[in-house]
């Protein structure tokens, strides 16, 4: 099991240490207690479903079926997107939607790669929505305007503005101007052989391939 540590701000850590000295409870115990309290709070999704079920508009079974259908749609879209973004053998560029995407550079330790997106036409076509299992994605517009799309909605991104997509967040973009240009960083980069794709709804990391230098 992968163990991850919560990094606290200095003021919070200092306050917790002071509390430990006064009441004799360890920082770990205080933290676990606070996190358990936070996890017990219902999400907005939980509350919406509960209210809909109460009104009789849907049943819990209807909701579960809708979630299953949506997950299947996400998996199918992800497979389509990965195939669309896969360069031909011997090439570091791929044409997808109204973009030409090219890998410019990767760090020596394989922890990140830099990509460019150049508008290839004025049709404003976005590639399929896709997500990254472990990768964080940052993108800054260096020329023109871009439509950035996520499940939360659309956003027009202008010159020197940037977007960030954490792992698991479905996204895509389209150039809104003829010579739009975007520089992106993907960390860590994901590599997939033909027929492979990530599936965060089941076992995400089993299919992820990275540079051999990644630690």
TORKOL-4160 file (C-alpha; in steps of 0.2 Angstrom, whole numbers, padded with zeros to 4 digits, m for minus):
215
<pt num="1" X="0000" Y="0000" Z="0000"/>
<pt num="2" X="0007" Y="0017" Z="m0005"/>
<pt num="3" X="0008" Y="0028" Z="0011"/>
<pt num="4" X="0006" Y="0047" Z="0008"/>
<pt num="5" X="0009" Y="0060" Z="0021"/>
<pt num="6" X="m0002" Y="0076" Z="0024"/>
<pt num="7" X="0009" Y="0091" Z="0023"/>
<pt num="8" X="0003" Y="0104" Z="0036"/>
<pt num="9" X="0006" Y="0123" Z="0035"/>
<pt num="10" X="0018" Y="0129" Z="0048"/>
<pt num="11" X="0005" Y="0138" Z="0058"/>
<pt num="12" X="m0006" Y="0123" Z="0059"/>
<pt num="13" X="0008" Y="0112" Z="0064"/>
<pt num="14" X="0014" Y="0124" Z="0078"/>
<pt num="15" X="m0004" Y="0125" Z="0085"/>
<pt num="16" X="m0006" Y="0106" Z="0085"/>
<pt num="17" X="0011" Y="0104" Z="0094"/>
<pt num="18" X="0005" Y="0116" Z="0107"/>
<pt num="19" X="m0012" Y="0107" Z="0109"/>
<pt num="20" X="m0002" Y="0091" Z="0111"/>
<pt num="21" X="0008" Y="0098" Z="0125"/>
<pt num="22" X="m0008" Y="0105" Z="0134"/>
<pt num="23" X="m0019" Y="0090" Z="0133"/>
<pt num="24" X="m0007" Y="0075" Z="0130"/>
<pt num="25" X="m0015" Y="0070" Z="0113"/>
<pt num="26" X="m0003" Y="0067" Z="0099"/>
<pt num="27" X="m0004" Y="0077" Z="0083"/>
<pt num="28" X="m0008" Y="0061" Z="0074"/>
<pt num="29" X="m0023" Y="0058" Z="0085"/>
<pt num="30" X="m0029" Y="0076" Z="0083"/>
<pt num="31" X="m0027" Y="0075" Z="0064"/>
<pt num="32" X="m0036" Y="0058" Z="0062"/>
<pt num="33" X="m0050" Y="0065" Z="0073"/>
<pt num="34" X="m0052" Y="0080" Z="0062"/>
<pt num="35" X="m0051" Y="0071" Z="0046"/>
<pt num="36" X="m0064" Y="0058" Z="0052"/>
<pt num="37" X="m0076" Y="0072" Z="0056"/>
<pt num="38" X="m0073" Y="0080" Z="0039"/>
<pt num="39" X="m0076" Y="0063" Z="0030"/>
<pt num="40" X="m0092" Y="0061" Z="0039"/>
<pt num="41" X="m0099" Y="0076" Z="0031"/>
<pt num="42" X="m0111" Y="0072" Z="0016"/>
<pt num="43" X="m0105" Y="0079" Z="m0001"/>
<pt num="44" X="m0116" Y="0090" Z="m0012"/>
<pt num="45" X="m0119" Y="0075" Z="m0023"/>
<pt num="46" X="m0125" Y="0064" Z="m0008"/>
<pt num="47" X="m0137" Y="0078" Z="m0003"/>
<pt num="48" X="m0144" Y="0081" Z="m0020"/>
<pt num="49" X="m0148" Y="0062" Z="m0023"/>
<pt num="50" X="m0156" Y="0061" Z="m0005"/>
<pt num="51" X="m0167" Y="0075" Z="m0009"/>
<pt num="52" X="m0172" Y="0068" Z="m0026"/>
<pt num="53" X="m0176" Y="0051" Z="m0019"/>
<pt num="54" X="m0186" Y="0060" Z="m0005"/>
<pt num="55" X="m0197" Y="0069" Z="m0018"/>
<pt num="56" X="m0200" Y="0052" Z="m0028"/>
<pt num="57" X="m0193" Y="0059" Z="m0044"/>
<pt num="58" X="m0180" Y="0045" Z="m0044"/>
<pt num="59" X="m0176" Y="0030" Z="m0035"/>
<pt num="60" X="m0159" Y="0025" Z="m0028"/>
<pt num="61" X="m0159" Y="0011" Z="m0041"/>
<pt num="62" X="m0162" Y="0024" Z="m0055"/>
<pt num="63" X="m0147" Y="0034" Z="m0048"/>
<pt num="64" X="m0136" Y="0019" Z="m0047"/>
<pt num="65" X="m0140" Y="0015" Z="m0065"/>
<pt num="66" X="m0137" Y="0032" Z="m0071"/>
<pt num="67" X="m0120" Y="0032" Z="m0063"/>
<pt num="68" X="m0116" Y="0015" Z="m0071"/>
<pt num="69" X="m0120" Y="0022" Z="m0088"/>
<pt num="70" X="m0110" Y="0038" Z="m0085"/>
<pt num="71" X="m0095" Y="0027" Z="m0080"/>
<pt num="72" X="m0096" Y="0017" Z="m0096"/>
<pt num="73" X="m0097" Y="0032" Z="m0106"/>
<pt num="74" X="m0082" Y="0039" Z="m0098"/>
<pt num="75" X="m0072" Y="0023" Z="m0101"/>
<pt num="76" X="m0077" Y="0023" Z="m0119"/>
<pt num="77" X="m0072" Y="0041" Z="m0122"/>
<pt num="78" X="m0055" Y="0038" Z="m0113"/>
<pt num="79" X="m0051" Y="0024" Z="m0125"/>
<pt num="80" X="m0056" Y="0035" Z="m0140"/>
<pt num="81" X="m0045" Y="0050" Z="m0134"/>
<pt num="82" X="m0030" Y="0039" Z="m0130"/>
<pt num="83" X="m0030" Y="0032" Z="m0148"/>
<pt num="84" X="m0033" Y="0050" Z="m0155"/>
<pt num="85" X="m0018" Y="0056" Z="m0145"/>
<pt num="86" X="m0006" Y="0042" Z="m0150"/>
<pt num="87" X="0008" Y="0048" Z="m0162"/>
<pt num="88" X="0012" Y="0037" Z="m0177"/>
<pt num="89" X="0028" Y="0027" Z="m0175"/>
<pt num="90" X="0044" Y="0038" Z="m0176"/>
<pt num="91" X="0034" Y="0054" Z="m0174"/>
<pt num="92" X="0032" Y="0065" Z="m0158"/>
<pt num="93" X="0017" Y="0075" Z="m0166"/>
<pt num="94" X="m0001" Y="0070" Z="m0168"/>
<pt num="95" X="m0016" Y="0079" Z="m0176"/>
<pt num="96" X="m0031" Y="0079" Z="m0166"/>
<pt num="97" X="m0046" Y="0090" Z="m0168"/>
<pt num="98" X="m0040" Y="0108" Z="m0173"/>
<pt num="99" X="m0024" Y="0105" Z="m0165"/>
<pt num="100" X="m0006" Y="0099" Z="m0170"/>
<pt num="101" X="0001" Y="0092" Z="m0153"/>
<pt num="102" X="0020" Y="0089" Z="m0152"/>
<pt num="103" X="0031" Y="0083" Z="m0138"/>
<pt num="104" X="0045" Y="0096" Z="m0136"/>
<pt num="105" X="0055" Y="0090" Z="m0122"/>
<pt num="106" X="0056" Y="0078" Z="m0107"/>
<pt num="107" X="0066" Y="0080" Z="m0091"/>
<pt num="108" X="0081" Y="0069" Z="m0089"/>
<pt num="109" X="0073" Y="0060" Z="m0074"/>
<pt num="110" X="0057" Y="0057" Z="m0083"/>
<pt num="111" X="0046" Y="0067" Z="m0071"/>
<pt num="112" X="0038" Y="0079" Z="m0084"/>
<pt num="113" X="0036" Y="0082" Z="m0102"/>
<pt num="114" X="0033" Y="0098" Z="m0111"/>
<pt num="115" X="0020" Y="0099" Z="m0126"/>
<pt num="116" X="0015" Y="0112" Z="m0138"/>
<pt num="117" X="m0002" Y="0114" Z="m0146"/>
<pt num="118" X="m0003" Y="0123" Z="m0162"/>
<pt num="119" X="m0020" Y="0128" Z="m0171"/>
<pt num="120" X="m0020" Y="0119" Z="m0188"/>
<pt num="121" X="m0036" Y="0126" Z="m0194"/>
<pt num="122" X="m0050" Y="0138" Z="m0190"/>
<pt num="123" X="m0064" Y="0125" Z="m0187"/>
<pt num="124" X="m0062" Y="0126" Z="m0168"/>
<pt num="125" X="m0064" Y="0107" Z="m0166"/>
<pt num="126" X="m0059" Y="0100" Z="m0149"/>
<pt num="127" X="m0052" Y="0083" Z="m0147"/>
<pt num="128" X="m0062" Y="0070" Z="m0136"/>
<pt num="129" X="m0063" Y="0073" Z="m0117"/>
<pt num="130" X="m0050" Y="0064" Z="m0108"/>
<pt num="131" X="m0042" Y="0062" Z="m0091"/>
<pt num="132" X="m0025" Y="0057" Z="m0084"/>
<pt num="133" X="m0024" Y="0044" Z="m0070"/>
<pt num="134" X="m0009" Y="0051" Z="m0061"/>
<pt num="135" X="m0003" Y="0066" Z="m0071"/>
<pt num="136" X="m0005" Y="0084" Z="m0067"/>
<pt num="137" X="m0007" Y="0096" Z="m0082"/>
<pt num="138" X="m0003" Y="0114" Z="m0084"/>
<pt num="139" X="m0006" Y="0124" Z="m0100"/>
<pt num="140" X="m0003" Y="0142" Z="m0104"/>
<pt num="141" X="m0009" Y="0152" Z="m0119"/>
<pt num="142" X="0005" Y="0160" Z="m0128"/>
<pt num="143" X="m0005" Y="0166" Z="m0143"/>
<pt num="144" X="m0023" Y="0169" Z="m0147"/>
<pt num="145" X="m0038" Y="0162" Z="m0137"/>
<pt num="146" X="m0043" Y="0144" Z="m0132"/>
<pt num="147" X="m0059" Y="0136" Z="m0126"/>
<pt num="148" X="m0055" Y="0125" Z="m0111"/>
<pt num="149" X="m0068" Y="0113" Z="m0107"/>
<pt num="150" X="m0071" Y="0102" Z="m0092"/>
<pt num="151" X="m0086" Y="0093" Z="m0085"/>
<pt num="152" X="m0089" Y="0109" Z="m0074"/>
<pt num="153" X="m0091" Y="0120" Z="m0090"/>
<pt num="154" X="m0082" Y="0130" Z="m0103"/>
<pt num="155" X="m0070" Y="0144" Z="m0100"/>
<pt num="156" X="m0061" Y="0155" Z="m0113"/>
<pt num="157" X="m0043" Y="0157" Z="m0109"/>
<pt num="158" X="m0033" Y="0172" Z="m0117"/>
<pt num="159" X="m0015" Y="0177" Z="m0119"/>
<pt num="160" X="m0004" Y="0172" Z="m0104"/>
<pt num="161" X="m0018" Y="0165" Z="m0095"/>
<pt num="162" X="m0017" Y="0147" Z="m0089"/>
<pt num="163" X="m0027" Y="0131" Z="m0085"/>
<pt num="164" X="m0023" Y="0117" Z="m0073"/>
<pt num="165" X="m0031" Y="0099" Z="m0073"/>
<pt num="166" X="m0028" Y="0088" Z="m0059"/>
<pt num="167" X="m0028" Y="0069" Z="m0061"/>
<pt num="168" X="m0044" Y="0061" Z="m0065"/>
<pt num="169" X="m0052" Y="0077" Z="m0071"/>
<pt num="170" X="m0059" Y="0075" Z="m0089"/>
<pt num="171" X="m0054" Y="0090" Z="m0100"/>
<pt num="172" X="m0051" Y="0095" Z="m0118"/>
<pt num="173" X="m0048" Y="0112" Z="m0128"/>
<pt num="174" X="m0051" Y="0120" Z="m0144"/>
<pt num="175" X="m0042" Y="0135" Z="m0153"/>
<pt num="176" X="m0053" Y="0149" Z="m0155"/>
<pt num="177" X="m0041" Y="0159" Z="m0166"/>
<pt num="178" X="m0032" Y="0154" Z="m0181"/>
<pt num="179" X="m0014" Y="0155" Z="m0174"/>
<pt num="180" X="m0018" Y="0149" Z="m0156"/>
<pt num="181" X="m0003" Y="0142" Z="m0147"/>
<pt num="182" X="m0002" Y="0133" Z="m0130"/>
<pt num="183" X="0012" Y="0127" Z="m0120"/>
<pt num="184" X="0008" Y="0113" Z="m0108"/>
<pt num="185" X="0017" Y="0103" Z="m0095"/>
<pt num="186" X="0012" Y="0085" Z="m0090"/>
<pt num="187" X="0019" Y="0078" Z="m0074"/>
<pt num="188" X="0022" Y="0063" Z="m0073"/>
<pt num="189" X="0020" Y="0059" Z="m0092"/>
<pt num="190" X="0009" Y="0044" Z="m0096"/>
<pt num="191" X="0014" Y="0031" Z="m0109"/>
<pt num="192" X="0003" Y="0018" Z="m0116"/>
<pt num="193" X="0006" Y="0004" Z="m0128"/>
<pt num="194" X="m0008" Y="0001" Z="m0142"/>
<pt num="195" X="m0023" Y="m0007" Z="m0134"/>
<pt num="196" X="m0019" Y="0000" Z="m0116"/>
<pt num="197" X="m0029" Y="0014" Z="m0108"/>
<pt num="198" X="m0031" Y="0020" Z="m0090"/>
<pt num="199" X="m0047" Y="0017" Z="m0080"/>
<pt num="200" X="m0048" Y="0026" Z="m0064"/>
<pt num="201" X="m0065" Y="0017" Z="m0061"/>
<pt num="202" X="m0056" Y="0001" Z="m0058"/>
<pt num="203" X="m0037" Y="m0002" Z="m0057"/>
<pt num="204" X="m0029" Y="0014" Z="m0063"/>
<pt num="205" X="m0011" Y="0012" Z="m0061"/>
<pt num="206" X="m0010" Y="m0006" Z="m0068"/>
<pt num="207" X="m0010" Y="0001" Z="m0086"/>
<pt num="208" X="0001" Y="0016" Z="m0083"/>
<pt num="209" X="0018" Y="0016" Z="m0092"/>
<pt num="210" X="0031" Y="0029" Z="m0088"/>
<pt num="211" X="0049" Y="0032" Z="m0092"/>
<pt num="212" X="0061" Y="0020" Z="m0084"/>
<pt num="213" X="0069" Y="0035" Z="m0075"/>
<pt num="214" X="0054" Y="0039" Z="m0065"/>
<pt num="215" X="0056" Y="0036" Z="m0046"/>
